[in-house]
Amino acid sequence: MSLEKILAIAGKPGLFRLLTQTRTGFVAESLLDGKKLTVGMQSNVSVLSEIAIYTLSEEIPLRQVFLNIQVKEKGGKTSIGHKEEKLKLEEYFFEVLPDYDEDRVYPSDIKKVIQWYNILHEEGITDFSEDGEATDSEE
């Protein structure tokens, strides 16, 4: 499964897998509890493949940030949780993305990136390469 089918829906916790489109929106399945929900076109939805993180020189795609975390953690889950204090989160993110823009990337953004990475890891979605369709790791 690629990041093109993984969604973040404003006001809903966790991540969702796009299942199908409907006339008035689409149906998504929660990666946290497997529950399905119908999402209307008026909802604020972000596709993970379209999200980028600001650095001092450019915007880095979220998939590259996930790859950096994956290399740092040697393929495992993150060594810190997304509920850590602000300073620990920022220190961790500097190790992952040393030139991220502190003025435009907030602690809440760092929390989401760490939480999303761990959710994807738990679901076996660990191929963050550009094509993304290759394989999911079967564990």
C-alpha positions in Angstrom: 0.0 0.0 0.0 1.3 3.4 -1.0 1.0 6.7 0.8 -1.4 7.8 -2.0 -4.2 5.7 -0.4 -3.5 6.9 3.2 -5.4 9.9 4.5 -5.5 12.2 7.4 -8.9 13.6 8.1 -9.3 16.8 10.1 -11.1 16.2 13.4 -10.6 12.4 13.3 -7.7 10.7 15.2 -5.2 8.5 13.4 -4.9 7.7 9.7 -7.3 6.2 7.2 -7.1 3.9 4.2 -9.1 5.1 1.2 -11.5 2.3 0.2 -13.8 3.7 -2.5 -15.3 6.8 -3.9 -19.0 7.6 -3.7 -21.1 10.3 -5.4 -20.9 12.6 -2.3 -17.3 11.8 -1.1 -15.6 8.5 -0.2 -15.4 5.6 2.2 -12.4 5.3 4.4 -11.2 2.7 7.0 -9.4 3.6 10.2 -6.0 2.2 10.6 -6.4 2.4 14.4 -9.6 0.4 14.9 -10.7 -0.8 11.4 -14.0 1.1 11.5 -15.3 2.4 8.2 -16.7 5.9 7.8 -18.2 7.9 5.0 -16.4 11.2 4.4 -18.1 14.1 2.5 -16.5 16.4 0.0 -16.6 19.3 2.5 -14.3 17.5 5.0 -10.7 18.7 5.2 -8.7 15.6 4.0 -5.0 15.4 3.4 -3.3 12.6 1.4 0.0 11.7 3.0 1.8 11.6 -0.3 1.0 15.3 -0.8 2.2 16.5 2.6 5.6 18.1 2.9 7.7 19.4 5.8 9.3 22.9 5.6 13.1 23.1 5.8 15.3 26.2 5.7 15.9 25.7 1.9 13.0 23.6 0.5 10.0 21.5 1.3 10.8 17.8 2.0 8.0 15.2 1.1 6.6 13.4 4.1 7.7 10.1 2.6 11.4 11.3 2.8 10.9 12.2 6.5 9.5 8.7 7.1 12.5 7.2 5.3 14.8 9.3 7.5 13.0 8.0 10.7 13.2 4.5 9.3 16.9 4.7 8.8 17.4 6.3 12.3 15.3 3.6 14.0 16.8 0.8 11.9 13.4 -0.1 10.6 11.7 -0.1 14.0 9.2 2.1 15.7 10.3 5.5 17.0 12.4 5.6 20.2 10.1 8.4 21.6 6.4 8.6 21.7 4.3 11.4 20.2 3.2 12.5 23.6 6.7 13.5 24.8 7.4 17.0 25.9 8.2 19.7 23.3 11.9 19.8 23.8 12.4 16.1 23.4 10.2 16.1 20.2 12.3 18.9 18.7 15.6 17.2 19.6 14.4 14.0 18.0 13.2 15.8 14.8 16.5 17.6 14.5 18.2 14.2 14.3 15.8 13.1 11.6 15.6 16.4 9.6 18.5 18.6 10.8 17.5 21.7 8.8 13.7 21.7 9.4 12.3 25.2 9.8 11.5 25.7 13.5 9.4 28.8 12.7 7.0 26.9 10.4 7.1 23.3 11.8 5.3 23.3 15.1 5.5 20.7 17.9 2.0 19.6 17.0 3.3 18.8 13.5 6.2 16.8 14.9 3.8 14.9 17.1 1.6 14.0 14.0 4.7 12.8 12.0 5.9 10.5 14.8 2.4 9.2 15.5 1.7 8.6 11.8 5.0 6.8 11.3 4.2 4.5 14.2 0.7 3.8 13.0 2.0 3.0 9.5 4.7 0.8 11.0 2.2 -1.2 13.1 0.1 -1.7 9.9 3.2 -3.1 8.0 3.2 -0.1 5.7 7.0 0.5 5.6 7.8 1.1 2.0 8.2 4.9 1.7 10.1 4.8 -1.6 9.0 7.1 -4.4 6.9 4.5 -6.2 5.5 3.2 -3.0 3.4 0.5 -4.8 6.3 -2.1 -4.6 5.5 -4.0 -1.5 4.4 -3.8 2.1 6.5 -5.7 4.4 4.7 -8.9 5.5 5.4 -9.6 9.1 
